[in-house]
């Protein structure tokens, strides 16, 4: 399979404009260093004051970066999503992806391990009911 062309939007939120700008710039810097990602284009939007900040926060700023990139596999795209947490994602090309049962199994096991890791930290997980 050839490279997968992807568009993502990543949003950051912080109490100060400078902090959100620096945090998002740093986050994108880590993406740029990934050896299996070829960035085609990145566009930083202006950091904006949030009209209704989260409860308990008096003032907050939000900033979005849109990134187009090419990545070598669906498995690495899944890892990108888990590690970098985009707010939105669109696969631009190819129109159809095929995945082997082995690769699908590996990806699903990665997701399952992530869910269990969060559950063990007390920040979420799957609730199982006897009913």
N, C-alpha and C positions, 0 to 999 in steps of 0.2 A: 504494500500500500504506500502511496506517496504521502507527502506532507498534508496535514489538515490545516486549513486556514480558518482562523477564529477571530471573532471580535468579542471583547469583554469590556464591561464598565465596572470599575472598582471605586467604591465610595468610602471616604474616611470622615470621621466626626471627632472633634476635639473642642475643648473649652476655649482655646485661643486660636486665632487665625494662623499665626506663625507655626504653632504646633501641628495643626492639621496639614499645612503645606509641607513641612519638613517630614512628617510621618509618611505621607503619600509618596513624596519624592524618594524616600528611603526604600519604601515597599517596592516601587517600580525599579529601583536600582538592583534589588535582589532578583527580580524577574529578569532583568537584562543580563545577569551573570549566569542564568540557567543555560547549560550547554545544549539542551535539546529544544530551545526556543529561539526562533529568529523573529525579532520584532520588525514589523513592516512600518508601523506608524503608531505614535502615541500623542494624545491630545489632552492636556490638562485644562479643565474648566477653571474659572475663577473660584476661589474660596468665598462662600457666601454665609452670612449670618443666618442661623436657623430661626425661623419665626416661632416655632414651638419646641424649645429644647427638651430633652428628656427630663422626667421628673427629678427634682433635686439638683438640677443644674441651672444656674441663673442665665448663662449665656453659652452658646455653642456655635461652631462653624463647621460647615460641610464642604467637601471638595470631591470632585469626581475626575477620574482619568479614564479615557477610552483608549484601548490598546488593540491594534490588529497585529496578529502574529501567526507564524507557522510553527507547527509542532509535529514531531515525528510519529506519534502513535496515540490511539485513543486512551490507552493506559496512562501515558504521560499527561494527557489532557485531564484525566480524572485526578491525577496527583496534583496538577496545577490548581484545580478547583478546590481541593482539600487544603492545600497549603496557602493559597493566596486569596481565597474567599471572594471571588467576584460577585457583584450584586446582580449582574445579568451576563448572559453568554449567548452567542449565536455562532453556529458553525456555518461559515461562508462557502467552503468548498472542501471536499466533494459533496455532491448532493446525496450520496449514499455511502454508508460505511459498512464494512463487513468485519465481524470479529469472530475469532475462533472460540470454541467452547472453553478452552483452556484460559485464554485471555479474559473472557467474560467472568469465569470463575475467580481468577486472580483479582479482578477489579471489585467484584462483589465481596470477596473476603476482606479486601482493604477497607471497604465501606463498613462492613460489620465490625472489624477491629477498631475503627475510629469511634463508632457508636459505643462500643464496650469500654473504650478508654475514657470517653466523656462520662459515661455512667459511673465508672469507678472513681472519678474525681468529684462526683456528686453534682454535676452540672447538667444532667440530662441522661436520657437513655430510653429504652423501650420498656413500657410498663406491661407486665404479663398478668392477666387476670385468670382466676380459676373458673369464671363464668363463661 
